[in-house]
Amino acid sequence: MQTFRFDPCDLPDSALALRDEIRAFLATELDGFPARKRAETWMGWDAEFSRKLGQKGWIGMTWPKQYGGHERSALDRYVMLEEMLSAGAPVAAHWIGDRQSGPLLLNYGTEEQRQKYLPKIASGESFFCIGMSEPDSGSDLASVRTKAELTDEGWRVNGTKLWTSGAHRAHVMIALFRTATEEGNRHGGLTQFLVDLDTPGITIRPIKDLSGNAHFNEVIFEDVLVPDSQRVGETHGAWKQVTAELAYERSGPERYLSCYPLMAELVQELGDKGSASERDEIEIGRVVAELSTLRQMSVSVAGMLEAGQNPALEASVVKDLGAVLEQRMPGLATDLLERPFHLGTGGLDEAAAYLVQNAPSFSLRGGTREILRGIIARGLGLR
């Protein structure tokens, strides 16, 4: 029976030196940055900030230099992510391209695709989104129905993608389309494509969430022509690519640090009051202990990536446990401060109000809790 492996992993000196450099940069760039904006963290969009990170060499850090990367370690990249998220930096613009679209192209893209897209991602000039979920296909990606049919002109696409984060601002989508129906094989007949979002026939409709933001989108394809040169990997063979891509999505510190800026503000306010109760101290201590444990697990996953291993099972565990903790944090702030929070009030209260409204989505993005636990059970040989 397989078991989890979260071997201890020490950060190298290069990562520790990088941490100091990033903290100094963020202290300047985020000076006066409001708590409400910090609460958005990896959902906060700022194209100019992303370009500055590209100039610093903090996007595509592990990629080959020939594609605009910097050939640094996965542990260096982990420290960069940890500092950005804990500070509440607005990294959404380049996030998808750096986290998973770039690595996907390195593993499965053609040389032409790598040369065309990767340097622009690394410089913070080209932004990506993910076209996986559909109106009736969320975490069950094997049921996608958006169809791409091969014609003399290329692939003709019809269908709809849903909950596509950042599509209204992104330049490119890596989309999963059904290119064939294979009897008895739900995972067959799927292919990935690079789709430039200014292609004729694409309609993008932003979807507002409870907090009034429009991170999500509905993307409609009506007789959209995609050249075969934009196909990523094997025709009908995208399932292994998608599962590899999702491993990148589930393994990072964003899976437990989304609410960290709120917790930092909460601890600051409780400390300023000078009247934290024993209950406050116990609850904060419990959160700190869980964060510390999840951090060690996440660093271990980064170490596995650095060693060229596939930590898909461990990444699913970190993502599931992290979502449980993150969803609890906004309610904890409400309980400890004993007051309701409202948008428009500024400071900690507005940051907490935003996260109270957005926390329900934390166990959906990157795969629902039920899907993740099924993956974990299968990986352990329990089903």
Phi, psi and chi 1 to 4 in degrees:
 res  aa     phi    psi   chi1   chi2   chi3   chi4
   1 MET       -  130.2  174.6  177.5  168.5      -
   2 GLN   -72.1  149.1 -176.8  172.9  -19.0      -
   3 THR  -127.6  169.0   59.0      -      -      -
   4 PHE   -70.4  151.2  -56.8  132.5      -      -
   5 ARG  -130.6  108.0  -74.6 -164.5   59.1 -174.0
   6 PHE  -122.2   70.8  -71.5  104.1      -      -
   7 ASP   -66.7  142.0  -63.2  -28.7      -      -
   8 PRO   -56.8  142.4  -23.4   34.2      -      -
   9 CYS  -139.1  121.5 -179.7      -      -      -
  10 ASP   -93.6  138.5  -66.2  -34.8      -      -
  11 LEU   -75.6  137.2  -64.0  173.6      -      -
  12 PRO   -73.3  166.4   28.0  -35.3      -      -
  13 ASP   -59.2  -35.0  -69.1  -17.8      -      -
  14 SER   -61.1  -37.5   62.4      -      -      -
  15 ALA   -70.0  -38.1      -      -      -      -
  16 LEU   -67.8  -38.8  -60.7  178.3      -      -
  17 ALA   -67.1  -38.1      -      -      -      -
  18 LEU   -63.5  -38.4  177.2   63.3      -      -
  19 ARG   -56.1  -44.7 -171.1 -173.0  -60.8  -78.6
  20 ASP   -62.8  -41.2  -68.1  -22.2      -      -
  21 GLU   -64.1  -43.5 -178.7 -176.9   -5.9      -
  22 ILE   -67.4  -40.6  -66.5  172.3      -      -
  23 ARG   -62.0  -40.0  -74.7 -174.8  177.8  179.1
  24 ALA   -65.1  -41.4      -      -      -      -
  25 PHE   -61.4  -47.3  169.7   82.0      -      -
  26 LEU   -69.1  -33.2  -68.5  174.1      -      -
  27 ALA   -59.3  -34.4      -      -      -      -
  28 THR   -81.9  -49.5  -60.6      -      -      -
  29 GLU   -67.5  -32.6  -69.5  -64.1  -36.7      -
  30 LEU  -104.8   15.4  -60.9 -175.4      -      -
  31 ASP   -60.9  121.7 -177.4   36.6      -      -
  32 GLY    81.3    3.7      -      -      -      -
  33 PHE   -67.4  124.3 -155.3   56.4      -      -
  34 PRO   -69.2  153.3   22.5  -31.4      -      -
  35 ALA   -58.6  -36.9      -      -      -      -
  36 ARG   -61.0  -41.5  165.3   68.0  172.0   76.7
  37 LYS   -71.0  -37.3  -71.4  -65.4 -176.3 -178.1
  38 ARG   -62.4  -33.0  -70.2  178.4 -171.0  -91.1
  39 ALA   -65.6  -24.8      -      -      -      -
  40 GLU   -73.8  -31.7  -66.9 -174.8   19.0      -
  41 THR    36.8 -110.5 -176.2      -      -      -
  42 TRP   -76.4    4.4   58.8  -76.6      -      -
  43 MET  -104.6    0.8  -61.9  -64.2  -75.1      -
  44 GLY   -87.9  126.0      -      -      -      -
  45 TRP  -102.7  123.6 -169.4  -74.5      -      -
  46 ASP  -150.6   97.5 -173.9  -29.6      -      -
  47 ALA   -62.0  -37.2      -      -      -      -
  48 GLU   -67.5  -39.5  179.9   58.0   29.9      -
  49 PHE   -62.6  -41.6 -176.8   81.9      -      -
  50 SER   -62.3  -39.2  -68.7      -      -      -
  51 ARG   -64.5  -36.3  -80.4 -170.3  -77.3  -88.8
  52 LYS   -65.0  -39.5  -71.2 -179.4  179.5  179.9
  53 LEU   -64.9  -38.3  -65.4 -168.9      -      -
  54 GLY   -60.9  -41.0      -      -      -      -
  55 GLN   -65.9  -30.1  -67.7  168.3    3.1      -
  56 LYS   -80.3  -10.7  -62.5  -71.5  -72.8 -174.1
  57 GLY    84.0   25.8      -      -      -      -
  58 TRP  -106.5   15.8  -65.2  -21.0      -      -
  59 ILE  -122.5  140.5  -55.1  175.3      -      -
  60 GLY    63.9   35.3      -      -      -      -
  61 MET   -61.6  -35.4  -68.3  178.2   68.2      -
  62 THR   -93.5   -3.1   64.2      -      -      -
  63 TRP   -77.7  159.0  -55.4   -7.7      -      -
  64 PRO   -60.4  145.7  -23.5   34.4      -      -
  65 LYS   -63.5  -27.6  -68.8 -178.2  179.2  179.5
  66 GLN   -65.2  -16.4   67.9 -172.9   96.7      -
  67 TYR  -110.7   19.3  -56.7  122.7      -      -
  68 GLY    90.6    1.7      -      -      -      -
  69 GLY   -82.4 -170.6      -      -      -      -
  70 HIS  -133.3    1.4  -56.2  -82.3      -      -
  71 GLU    53.1   38.0  -62.4 -177.5    7.5      -
  72 ARG   -91.6  172.2  -59.8 -170.0   68.8  150.0
  73 SER   -81.8  160.6   74.6      -      -      -
  74 ALA   -63.0  -26.2      -      -      -      -
  75 LEU   -76.0  -34.5  -64.0  170.7      -      -
  76 ASP   -61.4  -44.8  -73.4  -10.0      -      -
  77 ARG   -63.8  -38.2 -179.0  177.3 -179.0  -87.4
  78 TYR   -59.2  -45.2 -179.8   90.0      -      -
  79 VAL   -62.6  -41.0  164.8      -      -      -
  80 MET   -59.2  -47.0 -179.1  -85.5  -63.2      -
  81 LEU   -62.3  -43.1  -65.1  177.1      -      -
  82 GLU   -60.9  -43.0 -169.4  172.9   51.2      -
  83 GLU   -68.6  -41.5  -70.3  -58.7  -43.9      -
  84 MET   -61.3  -45.6  -66.7  -67.0  161.2      -
  85 LEU   -72.2  -42.5  -65.3  169.2      -      -
  86 SER   -66.7  -26.5   60.4      -      -      -
  87 ALA   -86.7  -11.6      -      -      -      -
  88 GLY    75.5   34.0      -      -      -      -
  89 ALA   -71.2  146.7      -      -      -      -
  90 PRO   -83.2   91.3   32.2  -34.4      -      -
  91 VAL  -109.9    7.9  -64.3      -      -      -
  92 ALA   -60.8  -34.6      -      -      -      -
  93 ALA   -57.6  -46.6      -      -      -      -
  94 HIS   -98.4   -3.0   67.9  -88.3      -      -
  95 TRP   -57.7  -51.8 -170.9 -100.2      -      -
  96 ILE   -65.9  -44.3  -59.9  -59.9      -      -
  97 GLY   -61.5  -41.7      -      -      -      -
  98 ASP   -72.6  -42.5  178.7   56.9      -      -
  99 ARG   -74.2  -44.1 -179.0  179.7   68.5  180.0
 100 GLN  -137.6  -33.3   60.1 -159.8   97.6      -
 101 SER   -66.9  -43.6  -61.1      -      -      -
 102 GLY   -60.5  -52.7      -      -      -      -
 103 PRO   -58.3  -35.4  -29.4   37.1      -      -
 104 LEU   -61.8  -44.0 -178.6   77.7      -      -
 105 LEU   -68.2  -35.3  -68.1  177.7      -      -
 106 LEU   -62.1  -35.6  -75.1  170.9      -      -
 107 ASN   -86.3  -34.9  -73.0  -32.3      -      -
 108 TYR  -128.0  -11.1  -61.5  103.3      -      -
 109 GLY   -77.1  164.5      -      -      -      -
 110 THR   -81.3  165.7   64.2      -      -      -
 111 GLU   -62.0  -38.9 -176.8   61.9   21.6      -
 112 GLU   -61.5  -42.8  179.0 -176.6   -0.7      -
 113 GLN   -65.3  -41.7  -68.8  167.1   -6.7      -
 114 ARG   -62.3  -45.7  -66.5  169.9 -174.1  155.5
 115 GLN   -65.9  -32.7  -66.1  -73.5   -5.7      -
 116 LYS   -75.3  -41.4  178.5  179.3  179.3 -179.8
 117 TYR  -105.8  -38.5  -69.0  106.6      -      -
 118 LEU   -64.5  -43.9  -66.2 -178.9      -      -
 119 PRO   -60.2  -34.7  -26.1   37.2      -      -
 120 LYS   -71.5  -35.2  -68.5 -178.1  179.7  179.1
 121 ILE   -64.4  -47.3  -64.6  174.6      -      -
 122 ALA   -64.1  -28.4      -      -      -      -
 123 SER   -87.7   -2.1   63.2      -      -      -
 124 GLY    75.2   28.9      -      -      -      -
 125 GLU  -111.2  -15.9  -62.5  173.5   -2.6      -
 126 SER  -127.8  129.0 -176.9      -      -      -
 127 PHE  -116.4  139.0  -51.7  135.1      -      -
 128 PHE  -115.2  158.3  -84.6   57.0      -      -
 129 CYS  -136.8  168.9   63.4      -      -      -
 130 ILE  -113.2  123.1  -54.9  165.9      -      -
 131 GLY  -102.3   79.9      -      -      -      -
 132 MET  -113.1  -67.0  -69.7 -170.9 -173.2      -
 133 SER   -62.6  152.7  -63.5      -      -      -
 134 GLU  -135.8  171.2  -63.0 -176.1    2.6      -
 135 PRO   -52.4  -37.0  -30.7   36.6      -      -
 136 ASP  -115.5   16.3  -63.5  -46.2      -      -
 137 SER  -141.0   93.8  -57.5      -      -      -
 138 GLY   -93.1 -101.1      -      -      -      -
 139 SER   -72.7  -18.6  -67.0      -      -      -
 140 ASP   -86.0   75.7 -177.2   14.5      -      -
 141 LEU   -65.3  -22.4  -69.0  177.5      -      -
 142 ALA   -65.9  -11.6      -      -      -      -
 143 SER   -99.3   10.4   64.9      -      -      -
 144 VAL   -60.3  145.1  -60.9      -      -      -
 145 ARG  -123.1   -9.2  -64.8 -176.0  -62.8 -178.0
 146 THR   -59.2  123.2  -63.3      -      -      -
 147 LYS  -106.1  137.4 -176.4  179.4  -68.7 -173.9
 148 ALA  -118.3  119.8      -      -      -      -
 149 GLU  -111.6  131.8  -62.3  178.1  -56.3      -
 150 LEU   -76.1  126.8 -173.7   59.9      -      -
 151 THR  -126.7  178.3   70.7      -      -      -
 152 ASP   -64.8  -22.2  -67.6  -20.9      -      -
 153 GLU   -93.3  -13.5  -57.8  170.7  -81.0      -
 154 GLY   138.3 -155.3      -      -      -      -
 155 TRP   -95.8  124.8  -64.9   85.6      -      -
 156 ARG   -97.5  121.1 -172.5  175.0  -60.8  -83.9
 157 VAL  -111.2  134.2 -178.9      -      -      -
 158 ASN  -139.1  134.9  -75.1  -79.4      -      -
 159 GLY   147.1 -168.9      -      -      -      -
 160 THR  -138.9  135.4  -58.3      -      -      -
 161 LYS  -107.3  147.6  -66.6  -67.0  176.9 -178.6
 162 LEU  -133.9  154.8 -165.2   61.2      -      -
 163 TRP    60.9   32.6  -46.3  122.9      -      -
 164 THR   -83.3  103.7  -50.5      -      -      -
 165 SER   -65.2  128.4  -62.1      -      -      -
 166 GLY    75.1    7.6      -      -      -      -
 167 ALA   -61.9  -30.5      -      -      -      -
 168 HIS   -72.3  -11.7   59.1  -49.5      -      -
 169 ARG  -120.1  -15.4  -67.6  166.5  165.0  167.9
 170 ALA   -74.7  160.4      -      -      -      -
 171 HIS   -96.0  -31.9  -56.6  109.6      -      -
 172 VAL  -137.9  143.2 -175.4      -      -      -
 173 MET  -116.7  135.2  171.9 -169.3  -72.3      -
 174 ILE   -96.4  110.6  -67.2 -171.4      -      -
 175 ALA  -111.7  145.9      -      -      -      -
 176 LEU  -103.3  116.9 -179.7   68.4      -      -
 177 PHE  -120.4  153.9  -61.5  141.2      -      -
 178 ARG   -87.0  120.2 -178.1  156.8  -64.5  -75.5
 179 THR  -110.5   -5.3   49.3      -      -      -
 180 ALA  -166.7  159.6      -      -      -      -
 181 THR  -114.9  117.3  -59.5      -      -      -
 182 GLU  -107.3  114.7  -62.1 -177.7   10.5      -
 183 GLU   -56.7  126.1 -169.7   67.6   29.6      -
 184 GLY    76.5    5.0      -      -      -      -
 185 ASN  -132.0   90.6 -179.1   12.4      -      -
 186 ARG   -65.6  -25.2  -63.4  179.5   70.2 -114.3
 187 HIS   -91.4   -3.6  -62.2  153.0      -      -
 188 GLY   -90.9  170.9      -      -      -      -
 189 GLY    72.0   22.5      -      -      -      -
 190 LEU  -117.0  139.4  -62.5  169.2      -      -
 191 THR  -138.7  144.7  -52.2      -      -      -
 192 GLN  -101.6  146.8  -75.3 -175.8  -59.1      -
 193 PHE  -138.0  147.6  -66.5   87.2      -      -
 194 LEU   -86.8  120.2  -73.6  153.7      -      -
 195 VAL  -119.6  114.7 -179.0      -      -      -
 196 ASP   -71.2  124.7  -66.5  -36.3      -      -
 197 LEU   -77.5   -0.1  -69.4  174.7      -      -
 198 ASP   -95.5   10.3   58.0   -1.8      -      -
 199 THR   -67.0  135.3  -57.1      -      -      -
 200 PRO   -56.9  142.5  -26.2   35.7      -      -
 201 GLY    99.2   -3.9      -      -      -      -
 202 ILE  -100.7  127.7  -63.5  176.9      -      -
 203 THR  -117.7  128.8  -58.8      -      -      -
 204 ILE  -115.8  123.5  -59.3  173.7      -      -
 205 ARG  -120.8  110.0  -63.4  174.5  178.9  167.4
 206 PRO   -63.3  147.9  -24.3   35.4      -      -
 207 ILE  -119.4  119.6  -58.5  170.4      -      -
 208 LYS   -77.7  140.7  -73.8 -170.7  176.4 -178.7
 209 ASP   -97.8 -174.1   58.8   25.0      -      -
 210 LEU   -59.5  -31.6  -75.7  173.2      -      -
 211 SER   -85.0   -0.1   62.6      -      -      -
 212 GLY    91.1   -3.5      -      -      -      -
 213 ASN   -81.7  162.5  -71.9  -29.5      -      -
 214 ALA  -128.4   66.0      -      -      -      -
 215 HIS   -73.9  -38.0  -60.7  -60.8      -      -
 216 PHE   -87.3  159.0  -60.1  124.8      -      -
 217 ASN  -147.2  153.9  -65.4  -90.5      -      -
 218 GLU  -101.6  128.4  177.9 -175.8   49.8      -
 219 VAL  -119.8  117.6 -176.4      -      -      -
 220 ILE  -106.9  129.9  -58.7  168.6      -      -
 221 PHE  -108.7  121.6  -63.4   83.7      -      -
 222 GLU  -126.4  101.5  -62.4  175.9  -69.6      -
 223 ASP    51.6   46.1  -71.8  -29.8      -      -
 224 VAL   -82.9  127.5  175.5      -      -      -
 225 LEU   -94.6  123.5  -78.4  174.3      -      -
 226 VAL  -119.5  120.8  179.0      -      -      -
 227 PRO   -61.1  150.0  -20.4   31.8      -      -
 228 ASP   -63.9  -23.4 -171.6   58.9      -      -
 229 SER   -65.5  -13.5   60.8      -      -      -
 230 GLN   -94.6    0.1  -64.6  -68.5   88.6      -
 231 ARG   -71.2  136.2  173.0  173.2   48.0   83.7
 232 VAL  -105.7  116.9 -179.6      -      -      -
 233 GLY    78.0 -158.2      -      -      -      -
 234 GLU   -78.6  142.4  -60.9  176.7    5.8      -
 235 THR   -64.2  132.6  -56.0      -      -      -
 236 HIS    68.1    7.8  -45.5  -37.3      -      -
 237 GLY  -117.8   29.1      -      -      -      -
 238 ALA   -82.0  -11.3      -      -      -      -
 239 TRP   -60.0  -44.1 -174.5 -105.9      -      -
 240 LYS   -66.4  -29.7   66.0  177.8  179.9  179.7
 241 GLN   -70.1  -43.0  -59.6  171.7 -161.6      -
 242 VAL   -64.8  -43.2  168.7      -      -      -
 243 THR   -65.5  -35.7   53.8      -      -      -
 244 ALA   -66.6  -39.8      -      -      -      -
 245 GLU   -63.6  -41.3 -174.4  177.6   -7.6      -
 246 LEU   -67.4  -27.9  -73.3  171.7      -      -
 247 ALA   -62.9  -38.9      -      -      -      -
 248 TYR   -64.7  -39.5  -75.1  107.1      -      -
 249 GLU   -66.2  -30.4 -177.5  174.9   -8.5      -
 250 ARG   -96.9   -4.8  -66.4  167.4  177.5  158.3
 251 SER   -99.6   -8.3   63.0      -      -      -
 252 GLY   -89.5  171.9      -      -      -      -
 253 PRO   -67.9  -12.6   23.5  -33.0      -      -
 254 GLU   -63.0  -16.0   69.9  -89.2   22.2      -
 255 ARG   -81.3   -0.9  -64.2  -49.4  177.6 -174.2
 256 TYR  -143.0   -3.3   66.6   92.7      -      -
 257 LEU  -106.9    5.3  -74.0  178.4      -      -
 258 SER   -58.9  -32.9  -63.4      -      -      -
 259 CYS  -103.0    7.5  -67.3      -      -      -
 260 TYR   -60.0  -42.9 -175.0   87.4      -      -
 261 PRO   -57.5  -35.4  -28.1   38.0      -      -
 262 LEU   -64.6  -44.8  170.1   64.4      -      -
 263 MET   -64.4  -36.9  -64.1  -51.4  -62.6      -
 264 ALA   -63.1  -42.7      -      -      -      -
 265 GLU   -65.1  -39.1  -67.3  -83.2  -14.5      -
 266 LEU   -63.8  -47.4  173.3   61.7      -      -
 267 VAL   -61.8  -39.1  169.8      -      -      -
 268 GLN   -61.6  -45.0 -177.6   67.7   45.9      -
 269 GLU   -67.6  -42.6  177.5  159.5  -26.9      -
 270 LEU   -61.9  -38.4  -70.5  172.6      -      -
 271 GLY   -68.3  -39.6      -      -      -      -
 272 ASP   -64.6  -34.2  -71.0  -16.1      -      -
 273 LYS   -67.2  -29.7  -72.9 -172.0  -15.4 -177.8
 274 GLY    67.1   19.7      -      -      -      -
 275 SER  -135.4   33.4   58.3      -      -      -
 276 ALA   -63.2  130.7      -      -      -      -
 277 SER   -81.5  170.8   66.8      -      -      -
 278 GLU   -61.1  -37.0 -178.4  178.9   -4.1      -
 279 ARG   -61.9  -44.0 -178.0 -161.6   65.0  157.5
 280 ASP   -57.4  -47.0  -64.6  -16.2      -      -
 281 GLU   -64.1  -39.0  -66.3  173.6   -7.0      -
 282 ILE   -65.6  -45.7  -69.9  172.7      -      -
 283 GLU   -66.4  -43.4  -67.9  -62.5  -28.4      -
 284 ILE   -64.2  -41.5  -66.8  -63.8      -      -
 285 GLY   -60.5  -39.0      -      -      -      -
 286 ARG   -64.3  -41.8 -178.7  175.6  -70.8  116.0
 287 VAL   -65.1  -43.3  168.6      -      -      -
 288 VAL   -61.0  -41.0  170.4      -      -      -
 289 ALA   -63.4  -43.0      -      -      -      -
 290 GLU   -67.0  -41.1  -69.2 -173.7   52.6      -
 291 LEU   -61.2  -42.9  -79.6  170.8      -      -
 292 SER   -62.5  -42.3  178.4      -      -      -
 293 THR   -65.5  -45.5  -59.2      -      -      -
 294 LEU   -64.1  -35.1  -77.4  165.6      -      -
 295 ARG   -63.0  -44.8 -179.2 -179.9 -176.2  -87.1
 296 GLN   -61.8  -39.1  -68.3  -57.4  -46.4      -
 297 MET   -65.7  -42.5  -64.7  167.8   70.6      -
 298 SER   -68.3  -39.7 -171.4      -      -      -
 299 VAL   -62.6  -37.5  170.9      -      -      -
 300 SER   -61.5  -40.5  177.8      -      -      -
 301 VAL   -62.9  -42.0  170.1      -      -      -
 302 ALA   -60.8  -38.2      -      -      -      -
 303 GLY   -64.3  -37.2      -      -      -      -
 304 MET   -65.7  -41.0  -66.3 -178.5 -143.4      -
 305 LEU   -62.6  -41.2  -69.2  172.6      -      -
 306 GLU   -62.4  -32.2  176.2   64.8   14.8      -
 307 ALA   -85.1    3.1      -      -      -      -
 308 GLY    79.5   16.4      -      -      -      -
 309 GLN   -89.4  169.0  -59.3  171.2   15.3      -
 310 ASN  -111.8   96.0  179.9   10.2      -      -
 311 PRO   -90.7   42.5   33.7  -33.4      -      -
 312 ALA   -59.4  -41.4      -      -      -      -
 313 LEU   -66.7  -48.4  177.9   60.1      -      -
 314 GLU   -64.5  -37.8  -72.2   79.3    5.5      -
 315 ALA   -62.8  -37.7      -      -      -      -
 316 SER   -64.9  -37.5  -64.7      -      -      -
 317 VAL   -65.5  -46.3  174.5      -      -      -
 318 VAL   -62.2  -42.5  173.8      -      -      -
 319 LYS   -63.1  -44.5 -165.1  -86.0 -177.7 -172.7
 320 ASP   -65.5  -50.1 -175.8   32.1      -      -
 321 LEU   -65.1  -37.8  -66.1  175.9      -      -
 322 GLY   -64.4  -40.8      -      -      -      -
 323 ALA   -64.4  -38.5      -      -      -      -
 324 VAL   -60.6  -46.1  171.4      -      -      -
 325 LEU   -65.6  -46.4  174.6   60.8      -      -
 326 GLU   -61.4  -38.9  -72.7 -170.9  -38.5      -
 327 GLN   -69.0  -21.1  -72.6 -178.0  -39.1      -
 328 ARG   -83.4  -26.1 -163.1  171.0   78.3 -119.7
 329 MET   -62.6  -47.3  -73.2 -176.6 -177.2      -
 330 PRO   -60.0  -40.4  -25.3   36.4      -      -
 331 GLY   -65.0  -34.8      -      -      -      -
 332 LEU   -63.4  -41.5  176.6   63.1      -      -
 333 ALA   -61.2  -41.4      -      -      -      -
 334 THR   -60.9  -44.4  -57.6      -      -      -
 335 ASP   -66.4  -44.0  -68.2  -18.1      -      -
 336 LEU   -72.4  -34.9  -64.8 -172.3      -      -
 337 LEU   -90.1  -11.2  -66.9  176.7      -      -
 338 GLU    54.1   46.5  -61.8 -179.1  -23.9      -
 339 ARG  -154.4  151.5   64.5  173.9 -174.8 -101.6
 340 PRO   -76.2  154.9   29.2  -35.0      -      -
 341 PHE  -113.0  146.7  -58.7  122.0      -      -
 342 HIS  -137.5  144.4  -57.2  -75.1      -      -
 343 LEU   -66.7  147.4  -67.1  174.9      -      -
 344 GLY    91.1   -2.0      -      -      -      -
 345 THR   -92.5  -15.7   52.8      -      -      -
 346 GLY    81.6  165.5      -      -      -      -
 347 GLY    60.8 -149.7      -      -      -      -
 348 LEU   -57.2  -41.6  166.9   63.5      -      -
 349 ASP   -60.0  -43.3  -73.7   38.8      -      -
 350 GLU   -71.7  -36.7 -175.1  162.1    9.2      -
 351 ALA   -61.9  -43.6      -      -      -      -
 352 ALA   -66.0  -41.2      -      -      -      -
 353 ALA   -60.9  -42.3      -      -      -      -
 354 TYR   -60.4  -45.5  168.1   80.5      -      -
 355 LEU   -72.7  -32.8  -72.2  168.9      -      -
 356 VAL   -58.1  -39.6  164.4      -      -      -
 357 GLN   -78.8  -24.5  -66.8 -179.7  -26.4      -
 358 ASN  -100.5  -18.9  -78.7  -89.5      -      -
 359 ALA   -57.1  -33.4      -      -      -      -
 360 PRO   -57.1  -26.4  -29.0   37.5      -      -
 361 SER   -79.2  -12.4   71.4      -      -      -
 362 PHE   -64.2  -28.9  -68.4  175.9      -      -
 363 SER   -91.4    6.7   56.3      -      -      -
 364 LEU  -103.5  -46.9  -62.0  175.1      -      -
 365 ARG   -64.5  134.5   58.4 -166.4 -170.7 -171.7
 366 GLY    80.8    7.9      -      -      -      -
 367 GLY   115.0  130.1      -      -      -      -
 368 THR   -67.3  162.3   63.8      -      -      -
 369 ARG   -57.8  -39.0 -177.9  167.6  -66.7  129.7
 370 GLU   -65.8  -42.2  -66.9   78.8    7.2      -
 371 ILE   -65.2  -45.0  -68.5  -66.4      -      -
 372 LEU   -61.4  -42.8  -75.3  171.7      -      -
 373 ARG   -69.9  -28.1  -68.0 -179.7  179.5  178.0
 374 GLY   -66.4  -41.1      -      -      -      -
 375 ILE   -62.5  -43.3  -68.1  170.7      -      -
 376 ILE   -63.7  -45.4  -65.6  166.1      -      -
 377 ALA   -61.3  -41.1      -      -      -      -
 378 ARG   -67.4  -39.6 -173.7  177.6  -62.3  110.7
 379 GLY   -65.0  -27.0      -      -      -      -
 380 LEU   -91.4    0.7  -65.8  175.7      -      -
 381 GLY    76.4   22.3      -      -      -      -
 382 LEU   -92.9   -5.5  -60.7  175.9      -      -
 383 ARG  -152.9      -   56.5  176.2  -68.5 -171.2
